[in-house]
Each structure stands twice: as structure tokens, then as C-alpha cells.
């Protein structure tokens, strides 16, 4: 198996394990993160009704370079503001199989600073 394919298999395995435990409810929706090479995307999802309540990304925020920590901090602050406006204060973090460091950690810290609890 190629190295890139093996990396995807490992991430998918981590993602499956996380999704077994993390479920978004109306009281505590799931904050899920996807990061690509150029952008980072965040959604706050209620899994019971199957609806996205709030979303933010580097594409929406018109960030010049979306694939760095500074851009992730802006997205984290934006999703926190939008969630607070929608009446959401507590979320369950779903890192989507990604390791919790770098851009993901910067996004989470900014969201916590913006008032989200997880």
C-alpha cells in the first residue's frame, strides 16, 4: 500500500473511533473540523435532527492564505461568534481523525477564547 493511501486509512480509522463516542445533541451540538491543504472548514451540527446549525471556513472569511494557524484562529473566532448568536455555548469537539495540534489546536483555542465550552 502506498504511503498516502495508508495515511488515509489511518485517519479514517481514527475518525470512526471518534464518531462512535462524539454525538451532537440539541443541548450540546458537535463541532466538526475538516482541514485541507489550503483551507479549514468548521461546522456545528445537531446529529439528532441532522442539521448544520452554524458554519465557518477560510473561504467564507476571505482570508488571504487559508492554510495556516492565523487563518485557523480567525475561523475559530468566527464560529464562536456565530454559535453564540445562535444561542450555542457548549459543543462537543470532533477533530475528524486529525491530530490535535497545529491549525486544529489554534482553531480550538480561538473558539474557546470566543466563549465556546468543550
N, C-alpha and C positions, 0 to 999 in steps of 0.2 A: 504494500500500500504506500502511496506517495505521502510525503510529509504533510502537505497541505490537506489532503483527504483525512489523514489521521488526526490532524488538529481539529477539523470539523466534527469528526466522530467524538472526540473527547469533549468538545464544547456541548454537543448535543446530549451526551450522557450527563454532564453536569446540569444542563438545562432541565432535563427530565426529572432529575432528583430534586431540584429546587421547586419545580412546579407541583410536585407531589405534596409539598409542605406549605407553599405560599398560595393562598386563595384570597381573592379580593371580595370583600363583602360591602354592603352599602355603608356600614359604620366605619370600616377600615378597608378602603379600596387598595388595589395592587398598583404600585408604581413600577412600571417596567421600562427597561432601558435597552436600546439597541445602538450599537456603535459600529459605523463602517469606517473605512479609511479616511473619508472626507467629512463625515457628518456624525452627529449624535442625535438620537431621537428619544423622547420620553413620553409615556402615556400613563394616565391614571385611569385604571379600568375597574369597573364593578363586574365581577365574574358571574354573579347571580343573575343579573339582568343581561349580561353580555354586551355592555355599552361602555364606550370610551367617554369618560367624564371631562377630562382635561388633557391637552397635549401641548408639547412644545418641541422645537428642534432648531438646529442651527440654520436650516433652510428658512424657517419662518422668521427667525430673529435677524435675518440679513447680516450674519456675521461674515467678515471677510474671509477668514480661514476657519473652517468648522471643525478641523480635526486636531484641536489642541486643548490644553487644560483651561485656558482663558475662555474659550468658546463654551466648554462644558459648564463652567461656573455661571456664565450668562444664561444658559438654558436651565440650569438648576434653579436660579433665582426666578426666572420667568415662570417655570412650572409651579413653584411655591406660591407666587403671587396669584396665578390663575386658580390654583386649588383653594387658596384662602378666600378668593372672591366667590367660588362655588360652594363655600361652606365646608371644605375638607381640611381637617387639621392633622389626622392620623392616617398613615398609609403603611402598607407592607411592602418592603423593598424586594423587587425581583430583578436580580442582576443578569438574568437571561443567559447564564452559563459563562459570562465573562468574569475574569478575575477582578477582585475588588481592590484596584489600585489605579493610579494614573488618572485618566479622564473620568472614570466611573467614580472614584473617590472624590474628585474635585466637584463633580455634579452633586453627589450626595451631601457633601459638606455645605455647599451653597444652598441646597434645598432645606437643610436643617437650619441654617442661618436665616432663611426666609420664613421659618415658622412651621415647617412640616415636622412631625414627630414620627420616627421609625427606628 
